């Protein structure tokens, strides 16, 4: 068994892995840190050998007075009601990434710290710009075209939400692009809903339309009315703190001349 500590967002996570393969995956994708100055926020025990390869995104959820159970074909999460202590069993590395995203997103919502958003995000001149949209709209494309800017995410963006400000943290939950913004933290200045077009232009969104758009982009597995309300309250703060627009763009890097 390997015991290690890492950070996700501003949270310290202790992980205990039962295999060299999972230990290697964690070390490759997450920063390994010293824990001498603080206690972990989350305790996770990881085991391999569960279930079957990925089938679909459907997750079965059950809950009793002591724990919550999330089960997908390729992973299982048994967690305390506050998401601080968890046992995760996985089939492979893809299942491990998705299980950790599930757990961490649930932790953020429960503690009303912030959200995990399906999007990409890059830094330009000290400010973070988030790109979201429907499947195939161009989130990964926008991330690739943002080079050489620091990339905070290409799949799942971690945002901290406080009154009047939204802050983006470097995300270890990556799809295809490597981590370039390791350790970076930046204020979020704009969110763009992507549409591919023949020329670049921006269409501002109303706060109500922005809220509806973002509701579908939160990584969250609904099982509690109160936690769904938490998401709604957090998103209300986002739409009042950050400019949100449609970005119609060509597949080239010149869209940055319009938005920054």
C-alpha positions in Angstrom: 0.0 0.0 0.0 1.3 3.5 -0.9 0.2 6.5 1.1 0.5 9.9 -0.6 -0.9 13.5 -0.3 -1.9 15.7 -3.1 -3.9 18.9 -3.6 -7.0 19.5 -5.7 -8.1 23.1 -5.8 -7.1 24.3 -2.3 -7.9 21.0 -0.7 -5.4 18.6 0.7 -6.2 15.0 -0.1 -4.7 11.8 1.4 -4.8 8.8 -0.9 -4.0 5.2 0.0 -3.4 3.1 -3.1 -3.3 -0.7 -3.2 -1.5 -1.1 -6.5 1.6 0.3 -8.2 -0.4 1.1 -11.3 -2.8 3.4 -9.5 0.0 5.0 -7.5 1.8 5.8 -10.8 -1.3 7.3 -12.3 -1.8 9.5 -9.3 1.8 10.7 -9.2 1.7 11.4 -13.0 -1.5 13.5 -12.8 -1.6 15.0 -9.3 1.1 17.0 -7.4 2.6 15.1 -4.5 2.9 17.5 -1.5 4.3 17.7 2.0 1.6 17.5 4.7 3.5 18.7 7.8 1.5 22.0 8.2 -2.1 20.8 8.0 -4.6 18.0 8.2 -6.1 16.5 5.0 -9.6 17.7 3.9 -10.4 14.4 2.2 -9.2 10.8 3.0 -9.5 8.3 0.1 -8.7 4.6 -0.1 -8.3 3.3 -3.6 -8.5 -0.3 -4.7 -8.3 -1.9 -8.1 -10.2 -4.9 -9.7 -13.8 -3.6 -9.7 -16.5 -4.2 -12.3 -16.1 -4.0 -16.1 -14.7 -1.5 -18.6 -16.7 1.7 -19.2 -20.2 1.1 -20.5 -22.0 4.5 -20.1 -22.2 7.5 -17.7 -25.1 6.2 -15.8 -24.5 6.1 -12.0 -26.7 4.4 -9.4 -26.9 6.3 -6.1 -28.1 5.0 -2.8 -28.0 6.7 0.6 -28.6 5.8 4.3 -28.0 7.5 7.6 -24.3 6.9 7.5 -23.0 6.8 3.9 -23.7 7.5 0.2 -22.9 4.9 -2.5 -22.2 5.8 -6.1 -22.0 2.8 -8.5 -21.1 2.7 -12.2 -20.2 -0.3 -14.3 -16.5 0.5 -13.8 -16.3 2.1 -10.4 -17.8 2.3 -6.9 -17.6 5.0 -4.3 -18.7 4.6 -0.7 -18.4 7.9 1.1 -19.4 9.5 4.3 -22.2 12.0 4.2 -19.8 15.0 4.2 -17.6 13.3 1.5 -14.5 13.5 3.7 -13.8 9.8 4.0 -14.3 7.5 1.0 -13.5 4.1 -0.4 -13.2 4.0 -4.2 -12.9 0.8 -6.2 -12.2 1.0 -9.9 -11.7 -1.1 -13.0 -9.0 1.0 -14.7 -7.4 4.5 -15.0 -10.4 6.0 -16.8 -12.7 4.8 -14.0 -10.4 6.2 -11.4 -10.4 9.7 -13.0 -14.2 9.7 -13.3 -14.7 8.5 -9.8 -12.4 11.2 -8.4 -14.3 13.8 -10.4 -17.6 12.5 -9.0 -16.3 12.6 -5.4 -14.6 15.9 -5.6 -17.5 17.6 -7.3 -19.9 16.3 -4.7 -17.5 17.5 -1.9 -17.4 21.0 -3.4 -21.2 21.3 -3.7 -21.9 19.9 -0.2 -19.4 22.4 1.4 -20.6 25.2 -0.9 -16.9 26.0 -1.8 -17.4 25.9 -5.6 -18.1 23.8 -8.6 -16.5 21.5 -11.2 -17.6 22.7 -14.6 -17.4 20.8 -17.9 -15.3 23.2 -19.9 -11.7 24.3 -20.8 -10.0 27.3 -19.3 -6.9 29.3 -20.1 -5.1 32.3 -18.6 -4.3 35.5 -20.6 -2.7 38.5 -18.9 -3.4 37.2 -15.5 -7.1 36.5 -16.1 -8.9 33.2 -16.7 -11.3 32.6 -19.6 -13.6 29.6 -19.6 -14.9 27.9 -22.7 -18.0 25.6 -22.6 -20.5 24.3 -25.0 -22.3 21.3 -26.4 -20.4 18.2 -27.4 -18.3 19.0 -30.4 -18.7 22.8 -30.0 -14.9 23.3 -29.6 -13.8 23.2 -26.0 -10.7 21.2 -26.7 -10.1 23.1 -29.9 -10.2 26.4 -28.0 -7.8 25.0 -25.4 -5.4 23.9 -28.1 -5.6 27.2 -29.9 -4.8 29.0 -26.6 -1.2 27.9 -26.7 1.2 29.3 -25.5 -1.1 30.6 -22.7 -1.2 28.6 -19.5 -4.0 26.0 -19.6 -5.9 25.5 -16.4 -8.2 22.7 -17.8 -9.3 21.0 -21.0 -12.2 19.0 -19.6 -13.2 19.9 -16.0 -12.6 23.4 -14.6 -12.4 23.9 -10.8 -13.9 27.2 -9.7 -14.1 28.6 -6.2 -17.1 30.9 -5.6 -17.1 33.7 -3.1 -19.3 36.8 -2.9 -18.3 39.0 -5.8 -15.5 36.8 -7.2 -15.0 33.5 -9.0 -11.5 32.0 -8.9 -10.1 29.2 -11.2 -7.7 26.6 -9.9 -5.4 24.3 -12.0 -7.3 21.1 -12.7 -5.7 17.6 -12.6 -8.8 16.2 -14.4 -7.5 16.3 -18.0 -8.8 14.8 -21.2 -6.0 15.0 -23.8 -3.9 18.1 -23.1 -1.1 18.1 -20.5 -1.0 20.3 -17.5 0.7 23.7 -18.3 -0.8 25.8 -15.5 0.4 23.7 -12.6 -0.2 25.6 -9.4 -1.8 28.6 -11.1 -4.8 30.4 -9.6 -6.5 33.2 -11.5 -9.7 35.3 -11.3 -12.3 34.2 -13.8 -13.2 37.2 -16.0 -15.3 35.7 -18.8 -17.3 32.5 -19.7 -18.0 31.8 -23.3 -20.5 29.4 -24.8 -18.8 28.2 -28.0 -20.3 28.0 -31.5 -18.2 27.4 -34.6 -18.8 30.0 -37.3 -17.3 31.6 -40.4 -16.2 34.7 -38.5 -15.6 35.8 -34.9 -18.3 37.6 -32.9 -19.7 37.8 -29.4 -23.3 37.8 -28.3 -23.8 38.7 -24.6 -26.2 36.4 -22.6 -28.8 37.5 -20.1 -28.3 36.3 -16.5 -31.3 34.0 -16.7 -30.0 32.3 -20.0 -26.5 32.1 -18.5 -27.9 30.3 -15.4 -29.8 27.8 -17.6 -26.7 27.2 -19.7 -24.4 26.6 -16.8 -26.8 24.3 -14.9 -26.2 21.7 -17.6 -22.4 22.1 -17.4 -21.9 21.2 -13.7 -20.4 17.8 -13.0 -22.9 16.5 -10.4 -24.9 13.3 -9.7 -28.2 14.4 -8.3 -29.4 12.6 -5.2 -30.4 15.5 -2.8 -32.7 18.4 -3.3 -30.7 20.5 -0.8 -27.5 19.9 -2.7 -29.2 20.8 -6.0 -30.3 24.1 -4.4 -26.7 24.6 -3.4 -25.7 24.4 -7.0 -28.4 26.8 -8.0 -27.2 29.3 -5.3 -23.6 29.0 -6.3 -24.4 29.5 -10.0 -26.4 32.6 -9.2 -23.3 34.1 -7.7 -21.3 33.1 -10.8 -23.7 34.9 -13.2 -23.7 38.0 -11.1 -19.8 38.1 -10.9 -18.7 37.0 -14.4 -19.5 38.2 -17.9 -21.1 35.3 -19.9 -21.5 35.4 -23.7 -21.8 33.3 -26.8 -18.5 33.2 -28.7 -18.9 32.4 -32.4 -15.4 31.6 -33.7 -13.4 30.2 -36.5 -10.9 27.4 -35.7 -7.9 29.6 -35.4 -6.2 31.5 -32.6 -7.3 35.0 -33.7 -10.4 34.7 -31.5 -8.1 35.8 -28.7 -7.7 39.2 -30.3 -11.5 39.7 -29.8 -11.9 38.5 -26.2 -8.7 39.6 -24.4 
